[in-house]
Every structure is written in C-alpha cells, then in structure tokens.
C-alpha cells in the first residue's frame, strides 16, 4: 500500500541521514529493479541536495555500472541504491563504508556478499556499519529473519565460517510464502502471520536438520584441514621471505616511476600521480596500449582515486617487459643495460654484481606416477676486488648495491667489463654454480616442509639445477676515490 511504502521510505531516509551524519557513505541494497529505482528517486527528494544519489541495477552493462559508481563517488557525500547485481565480484570499499539491507534476500549468503563489497581488504575505515531494515509487523520479513538469517549467523558464530543454505531450501521457503500471499488478500495481518507460521513449521524443522548436518560436515572438514601443526612464527617467516623476493609496493613505485621517466614520460604529483605519455617512447606506449595518453595512477590500494598499480597489474607488467626487451635487444639509449660501470660512493673497493637466472627440474613422484615441473628464478651475487681474489658479499650486503647512485664519470668502462668476462670461467663460474645448487637444495627443502605440514603421504620431491646458470648482467661499481679500485 502507498501508505506503507511512504512509512518505510521515511524510516529509510532517517537511517541514511544518520549514516551520512556519522560520516558514512552507504549502499542501499534492494531485491527488485523497480524497487531500487523507486527508492533512489525518493531518497533524492528526502535527503539534502548536497547528497548525490544514484541507482545501479542489472539493466546497466558492467561498464556502465562502473562508470556510474565512479561518477557518483566524485561527490563528497553519496548514496548508492543497488540490486544484487553488485553483491558479487565488484569491490566498492574505496567509495562506500556502510550497507543497508532494504529488502531481505531469501538466501542469507546474499547478505554476506552485499556486506563483503565494502567490508574487505583496502577499506580505510576501522568500522563498517551494516543495517538490516525490516518491518516489525511484516510476517514475511519476520520469518525470513528468524528462520534463515538468525540461523545462518548462529552457525557462522559457532564455526567461524559461513555454511550456505542447503540446496533447494530457499526455493521451498519462497514457494510457501508466494502461495500464501496469492490467497485471499482480505485476511488480516495476524491471520496471515499465523497461517505462515503453521505452514513453515514442518519445513523449518527439516531445514534446521539439513542445515545443521551441513554445519557438522563443515566442522569435520575444518578439523581435517586445520593444520594445527603449523606454527604461526614459521608461516610469518616464510611470508616475509616471499615479500622480500617479490618486492614491496615501494619497490614497484620506484621501478615504474624511474622507467616511465627514462622513457620520456612526464610524471608529477604525490600519492596520486599524473603520467603524461605524449612525449614517451612509442614502443612503450604501444605496450601499455592506453588511450588517452594521460594516466592517473596510485600505488596505495586504499586510495579512492587513480588506477592502483601493483606488481602484476597489466600496466606495470608492460613497463617491465619494455625494460627487459630493450635491454636484451640492445636498443639505443635503453633505460637498462646488461653491462655497465658505475662510479659511486656506495663502495670503497671495486665491486662486481652479477644478475643470474637459475632453472630447476622438479621431479614429483607419488607411487608409480611421476611428473616433471620446471621452475625459474633470478638472483644477484656480488664480490669485492678482482675475480682472482674475489671476496663474495653476504646477502645482507646486496641491497646497498642495488640502491647505489652514480657520483662521477667513468673512464675505461669497457676494460672493466672485459676483465670480469675474461675471468669468468676460471674464477667465477664455480661460485655461481654452487649458488645454483644451494638454491635447488633450498627449494627441495621447502617442498618437503610443505609436504610434512600438509601430512601428505607417499609423495617425494627431487629438485635438480640446470647447469650452467645464465648470467644476464654484469655491473661493476667503482669507488669515488681512484686509489681504492682494488
């Protein structure tokens, strides 16, 4: 009835105003497309004019939805009204921090999916607010809330994970509701409620039993895969090693910005960077494949503006491929080279750094079944002094070389490189191959630890290095004081 709609919208407007007053930008989820459109229109008239309100439904293409959301988010205070077309696969944590369930879904998992669009990694607010809005005298809302949503939350609280509604159950519940509603509409609310409760009782008992059985199965499954033998400190140490190998976001930012400027692009700004590619090299622009020639990027995943560039983002990968291709193809004025000499105050004795590439064969055997995998990694080795009397650096000493900056001109660079190359087989190759074997042993050990942690039976691993390793680059660091060349 119109009066009921007005009353419900009045309550919704009050809820949304409260969220806006507390600094939140909410998403209002509706079940039906006409409802979402109607609610958005009404909120525009009931909220202050400075608050932008838009509706996004399945009538829009994914591209149109994204464009409308980004345009809406440009307003300081904004409210999005959406159907469940946005409840899965769309990350909205950069622009929204509250959820209002205007219509309750038959499936409680949908509520979690709605909330998960904003309550996820990258959300800058310490608190995400969720409001479930239902009619106190609405028999359907009451039964959905008690039969489905509360049961769902009880199981999730007990297990720590969600157990979906058993297959077919929500269809049965929905059919019961629709059947009752299609009867004589002249019945009173109390009579309708009693009929619904009586109709749902046997189905509710069956649903509870089936759902509880699913919860027990999930509990047993979690016990099997709990991995209680894994120590958090060991996991943290392994994670730290992975982060060190892959590089941090700071490393990604430094690489991308340095490479773009080396290609002739203009990069300006702080936090959110403006990249002008109009004067950049054409081969890089072709790899990036972006139009227009100006980009707005960020390396902060909590930023609401700009394209977030992480290590595996297509733009970052395109820049990395360009740097590698130009170095290997010996393109004129390439930003990176495979051999160079650098005068720097970062060293006091002539120091040589080798960029290496290792390949490994991994033999995985389970009973009579054997598989072979190929792994590849890169690394750096460095030594002080001449190749004949090399003093090899420890792993802790390498980062300072990688961040060294030039402090003067170099004379006779070619001769310095030739000294290393001519001495490689006699004085350097053995040390590089020893490092490859050590890497293979470390990799095999990691596989063994993983197998033991997973309690895998009957599986063995053997890792063999492909020798000789590849040396991709030779870089000589010459001290600032000429008398200390070593």
C-alpha positions in Angstrom: 0.0 0.0 0.0 1.1 3.5 -0.7 0.9 4.5 2.9 3.1 1.6 3.9 5.7 2.5 1.2 5.8 6.1 2.4 6.3 4.9 6.0 9.1 2.5 5.0 10.8 5.2 2.9 10.5 7.7 5.8 12.3 5.2 8.0 14.9 4.5 5.4 15.6 8.2 4.9 16.1 8.6 8.6 18.6 5.7 8.7 20.5 7.1 5.7 20.6 10.6 7.2 22.0 9.1 10.4 24.8 7.3 8.5 25.7 10.4 6.5 25.8 12.5 9.7 28.3 10.0 11.2 30.5 10.3 8.1 29.5 7.1 6.2 28.6 6.8 2.5 26.1 3.9 2.3 24.9 1.4 -0.3 21.2 0.6 -0.1 20.5 -2.9 -1.4 17.1 -3.8 -2.9 15.8 -7.1 -4.3 13.9 -5.9 -7.3 15.0 -3.4 -10.1 11.8 -1.2 -9.9 12.2 -1.0 -6.1 15.8 0.2 -6.5 14.8 2.8 -9.0 11.8 4.0 -6.8 13.9 4.1 -3.7 16.6 6.2 -5.4 14.1 8.7 -6.7 12.5 9.1 -3.3 15.8 9.5 -1.5 16.8 12.3 -3.8 13.7 14.2 -2.6 14.2 13.3 1.1 17.9 13.9 1.5 19.8 17.2 1.4 20.6 18.5 -2.1 24.3 18.2 -1.5 24.0 14.4 -1.2 24.3 12.6 -4.6 22.1 9.6 -5.1 22.3 7.1 -7.9 20.7 3.7 -8.7 22.7 0.8 -10.3 20.7 -2.3 -11.5 21.1 -5.2 -13.9 19.7 -3.0 -16.6 23.1 -1.4 -17.0 26.1 -3.1 -18.6 29.1 -3.8 -16.3 31.0 -0.9 -17.9 28.0 1.5 -17.3 27.7 0.4 -13.7 31.4 1.1 -13.1 31.2 4.5 -14.8 28.1 5.5 -12.8 29.7 4.5 -9.5 32.9 6.3 -10.2 31.0 9.4 -11.2 28.9 9.2 -8.0 31.9 8.8 -5.8 33.3 12.2 -7.0 30.7 13.8 -4.7 31.8 14.1 -1.0 28.5 12.7 0.3 26.9 10.0 -1.8 24.4 7.2 -1.6 24.2 4.2 -4.0 21.0 2.3 -4.4 21.7 -1.1 -6.0 20.3 -4.5 -6.7 22.2 -7.7 -6.1 23.9 -7.3 -9.5 26.6 -5.6 -7.3 26.7 -8.1 -4.5 29.3 -10.3 -6.2 32.6 -9.6 -8.0 32.6 -5.8 -7.5 34.9 -4.1 -5.0 33.3 -1.0 -3.6 35.5 -0.5 -0.5 37.2 2.6 -1.9 34.0 4.6 -2.1 31.5 3.1 0.4 31.7 2.1 4.0 28.1 1.2 5.1 25.4 -1.2 3.9 21.7 -1.0 4.3 19.6 -4.1 3.6 16.3 -2.5 2.4 15.0 -5.8 1.1 16.0 -9.0 2.8 17.1 -11.8 0.5 15.8 -15.4 0.8 19.4 -16.5 1.0 21.5 -15.2 3.9 24.6 -15.7 1.9 23.5 -12.9 -0.3 23.6 -10.6 2.8 27.2 -11.6 3.4 28.1 -11.0 -0.3 26.5 -7.5 -0.1 28.4 -6.6 3.0 31.6 -8.1 1.6 31.6 -5.5 -1.2 32.7 -2.8 1.3 33.9 -4.8 4.3 37.1 -6.1 2.7 40.8 -5.6 2.4 41.5 -2.0 1.4 38.7 -0.5 3.5 40.2 2.6 5.1 37.5 3.0 7.9 38.1 1.0 11.1 34.3 0.4 11.3 31.9 -0.7 8.5 28.3 -0.2 9.5 25.5 -2.6 8.5 21.8 -2.0 8.9 19.2 -4.7 8.3 15.9 -2.9 7.7 12.7 -4.9 8.2 9.0 -4.3 9.0 8.1 -5.2 12.6 4.6 -6.2 11.5 5.7 -7.7 8.2 5.2 -11.5 8.6 7.5 -12.3 5.6 10.4 -10.2 7.0 9.9 -11.7 10.4 10.0 -15.3 9.2 13.0 -14.7 6.9 14.8 -13.0 9.7 14.2 -15.8 12.3 14.2 -18.9 10.0 17.1 -18.0 7.7 19.2 -15.1 8.8 19.4 -15.7 12.5 20.1 -19.4 11.9 22.8 -18.5 9.4 24.5 -16.2 11.9 24.3 -18.8 14.7 26.1 -21.4 12.6 28.7 -18.8 11.4 29.4 -17.7 15.0 29.8 -21.3 16.2 32.1 -22.3 13.3 33.8 -19.1 12.3 32.8 -19.6 8.7 29.6 -19.4 6.7 27.6 -22.6 5.7 25.3 -21.8 2.8 21.6 -22.6 2.9 21.2 -26.3 1.8 20.4 -26.5 -1.9 16.7 -26.2 -2.6 15.7 -25.0 0.8 15.3 -21.3 -0.1 13.2 -22.4 -3.1 10.8 -24.3 -0.8 10.5 -21.3 1.6 9.9 -18.9 -1.2 7.2 -21.1 -2.7 5.4 -21.3 0.7 5.4 -17.5 1.0 4.2 -16.9 -2.5 1.4 -19.5 -2.1 0.1 -17.9 1.0 0.4 -14.4 -0.4 -1.6 -15.3 -3.5 -4.6 -16.4 -1.4 -7.4 -14.1 -0.4 -5.7 -10.8 0.3 -8.6 -9.7 2.6 -7.2 -11.7 5.5 -5.7 -9.6 8.4 -2.0 -9.4 9.2 -2.4 -11.5 12.3 -4.2 -14.3 10.4 -1.7 -14.2 7.6 1.1 -14.5 10.2 -0.5 -17.5 11.9 -1.0 -19.3 8.6 2.6 -18.7 7.6 4.0 -19.9 10.9 1.9 -23.1 10.7 2.9 -23.7 7.1 6.6 -23.1 7.7 6.9 -25.2 10.9 7.5 -28.6 9.3 9.7 -27.1 6.6 11.6 -25.2 9.2 12.3 -28.4 11.2 13.5 -30.1 8.0 15.6 -27.1 7.1 17.2 -26.9 10.5 18.1 -30.5 10.5 19.6 -30.4 7.0 21.5 -27.1 7.7 22.9 -28.5 11.0 24.1 -31.6 9.2 25.9 -29.4 6.7 27.4 -27.4 9.5 28.7 -30.6 11.2 30.2 -31.8 7.9 32.0 -28.4 7.6 33.2 -28.7 11.2 34.7 -32.1 10.5 36.3 -30.8 7.3 37.9 -27.9 9.1 39.3 -30.3 11.7 40.9 -32.4 9.0 42.4 -29.3 7.3 43.1 -27.2 10.4 46.8 -27.7 10.1 47.3 -27.3 13.8 50.9 -28.4 13.5 51.8 -25.3 11.5 53.5 -22.6 13.7 52.4 -19.0 13.1 56.0 -17.8 13.5 57.2 -20.1 10.8 54.5 -19.0 8.5 55.3 -15.4 9.2 59.0 -16.0 8.4 58.1 -17.7 5.1 55.7 -14.9 4.2 58.5 -12.4 4.9 60.8 -14.3 2.5 58.2 -14.2 -0.2 57.6 -10.5 0.2 61.4 -9.9 0.0 61.6 -11.9 -3.2 58.7 -10.3 -4.9 59.4 -6.8 -3.7 57.2 -4.3 -1.8 54.8 -1.7 -3.2 57.6 0.9 -2.6 59.8 -1.1 -5.0 57.0 -1.2 -7.6 56.5 2.5 -7.4 60.3 3.3 -7.7 60.6 0.9 -10.7 57.5 2.2 -12.5 58.3 5.9 -12.0 62.0 5.6 -12.9 61.2 3.6 -16.0 58.5 6.0 -17.2 60.8 9.0 -16.8 63.6 7.1 -18.6 61.1 6.6 -21.5 60.4 10.3 -21.7 57.1 10.3 -19.9 56.3 13.2 -17.5 55.4 12.1 -14.0 54.1 14.6 -11.4 52.1 14.6 -8.2 52.3 13.0 -4.8 50.3 9.9 -3.8 48.2 10.0 -6.9 50.5 10.6 -9.9 49.7 12.2 -13.2 51.5 10.4 -16.1 51.8 12.2 -19.4 52.8 9.7 -22.1 52.6 12.1 -25.1 56.4 12.5 -25.3 57.2 9.0 -24.2 58.8 6.4 -26.5 56.4 4.9 -29.0 57.4 1.3 -28.3 56.4 1.8 -24.6 53.1 3.5 -25.4 52.3 0.6 -27.7 52.9 -2.0 -25.0 50.8 -0.1 -22.4 48.1 0.3 -25.1 46.3 3.1 -23.3 44.2 5.9 -24.8 44.3 8.8 -23.9 47.9 9.4 -23.4 47.5 10.7 -19.8 47.1 8.4 -16.9 46.3 8.9 -13.2 47.9 6.1 -11.1 48.5 5.3 -7.5 50.5 2.7 -5.6 48.3 2.9 -2.5 45.5 0.3 -2.5 43.4 2.5 -0.1 43.3 5.5 -2.4 40.0 6.4 -3.9 41.5 8.0 -7.0 43.7 6.8 -9.8 44.4 3.3 -11.1 46.1 1.2 -8.5 49.3 -0.2 -9.9 50.5 -3.4 -8.2 53.3 -5.8 -9.2 51.0 -7.8 -11.6 48.9 -5.0 -13.0 49.0 -5.1 -16.8 50.5 -1.6 -17.0 53.3 -2.5 -14.6 53.9 -5.7 -16.5 54.0 -3.8 -19.8 56.6 -1.4 -18.4 58.7 -4.3 -17.0 58.5 -6.1 -20.4 59.6 -3.0 -22.2 62.6 -2.5 -19.9 63.7 -6.2 -20.3 63.1 -6.2 -24.1 65.2 -3.0 -24.7 68.0 -4.3 -22.5 68.2 -7.7 -24.2 67.8 -6.3 -27.7 70.5 -3.7 -27.1 68.2 -0.8 -28.1 69.9 2.6 -28.3 69.5 4.7 -25.1 67.7 1.8 -23.3 66.8 2.5 -19.7 68.6 -0.7 -18.5 71.6 -2.5 -19.8 73.2 -5.9 -19.4 76.6 -4.5 -18.5 77.7 -1.2 -17.1 80.2 0.5 -14.8 79.1 2.9 -12.1 81.3 5.3 -10.1 79.7 5.6 -6.7 80.4 6.4 -3.1 78.4 3.3 -2.0 81.5 1.2 -2.3 85.1 1.7 -1.1 86.5 -1.2 -3.1 85.8 -2.1 -6.7 82.7 -4.4 -6.5 81.1 -6.5 -9.2 77.5 -7.6 -9.2 76.1 -10.5 -11.3 72.5 -10.8 -12.3 71.8 -14.5 -12.6 69.0 -16.8 -13.8 68.5 -20.3 -12.4 66.3 -23.1 -13.8 65.3 -26.2 -11.9 63.7 -29.5 -12.8 61.3 -30.6 -10.1 60.5 -34.3 -10.0 57.3 -35.1 -8.2 56.7 -38.8 -7.5 53.6 -40.4 -6.0 53.8 -44.2 -6.2 54.4 -45.1 -9.8 53.3 -41.7 -11.0 56.0 -39.2 -11.8 55.7 -35.6 -13.0 58.3 -33.2 -14.0 58.0 -29.4 -13.4 60.2 -26.5 -14.5 60.9 -23.7 -12.1 62.8 -20.5 -12.8 64.2 -17.7 -10.6 66.6 -14.9 -10.7 69.2 -13.7 -8.2 72.2 -11.5 -7.6 75.7 -12.3 -6.5 78.5 -9.8 -5.8 82.2 -9.8 -5.0 84.8 -7.3 -3.9 88.2 -6.9 -5.6 89.5 -8.8 -8.6 87.9 -12.0 -9.9 91.1 -14.0 -9.0 90.8 -12.9 -5.3 87.1 -12.4 -5.1 85.6 -11.6 -1.6 81.9 -12.6 -2.0 79.3 -10.4 -0.3 76.7 -11.8 2.0 73.0 -11.5 1.2 72.7 -8.7 3.8 75.2 -6.5 1.9 73.5 -6.7 -1.5 70.6 -4.2 -1.0 73.0 -1.3 -0.7 74.5 -2.1 -4.1 71.0 -2.2 -5.7 70.2 1.3 -4.4 73.6 2.8 -5.3 73.6 6.1 -7.2 76.3 7.5 -9.6 78.7 10.1 -8.2 81.0 10.7 -11.1 82.1 9.9 -14.6 83.9 6.7 -15.5 86.8 6.2 -17.9 87.7 2.9 -19.4 84.3 1.2 -18.7 84.8 -1.4 -21.4 88.0 -2.6 -19.9 86.4 -3.1 -16.5 83.7 -5.3 -18.0 86.2 -7.3 -20.1 88.3 -8.1 -17.0 85.2 -9.8 -15.5 84.1 -11.6 -18.6 87.6 -12.9 -19.4 88.0 -14.3 -15.9 84.5 -15.8 -15.6 85.2 -19.5 -16.4 88.4 -19.6 -14.4 87.4 -17.7 -11.2 83.6 -17.0 -11.1 81.7 -19.8 -12.8 82.3 -22.3 -9.9 80.8 -19.9 -7.3 77.7 -19.2 -9.5 77.1 -22.9 -10.0 77.5 -23.5 -6.2 74.8 -20.9 -5.6 72.5 -22.7 -8.1 72.9 -26.0 -6.2 72.2 -24.2 -2.9 69.1 -22.7 -4.4 68.0 -26.2 -5.6 68.5 -27.6 -2.1 66.5 -24.8 -0.5 63.7 -25.3 -2.9 63.6 -29.0 -2.3 63.6 -28.4 1.5 60.6 -26.0 1.1 58.7 -28.7 -0.8 59.5 -31.2 1.9 58.3 -28.8 4.6 55.1 -28.2 2.7 54.5 -31.9 2.3 55.0 -32.5 6.0 52.8 -29.6 7.0 50.0 -31.0 4.8 50.6 -34.5 6.1 50.9 -35.7 2.5 51.8 -39.4 2.3 53.7 -41.2 -0.4 54.9 -38.0 -2.2 58.6 -37.3 -2.8 60.3 -34.4 -4.5 63.7 -34.0 -6.1 65.0 -30.7 -7.4 67.9 -30.5 -9.8 69.5 -27.4 -11.1 70.1 -26.9 -14.8 73.8 -26.0 -15.2 75.5 -23.8 -16.1 73.2 -20.9 -14.9 72.6 -17.9 -17.1 74.4 -14.7 -16.3 72.1 -11.9 -17.6 74.0 -8.9 -16.4 77.4 -7.7 -15.2 77.7 -4.4 -13.2 80.9 -3.0 -11.9 80.8 -0.4 -9.1 83.9 1.7 -8.9 84.7 3.7 -5.7 84.7 7.5 -5.8 88.4 7.7 -4.8 90.5 6.4 -7.7 93.2 4.9 -5.4 90.7 2.4 -3.9 89.9 0.4 -7.1 91.2 -2.9 -5.6 
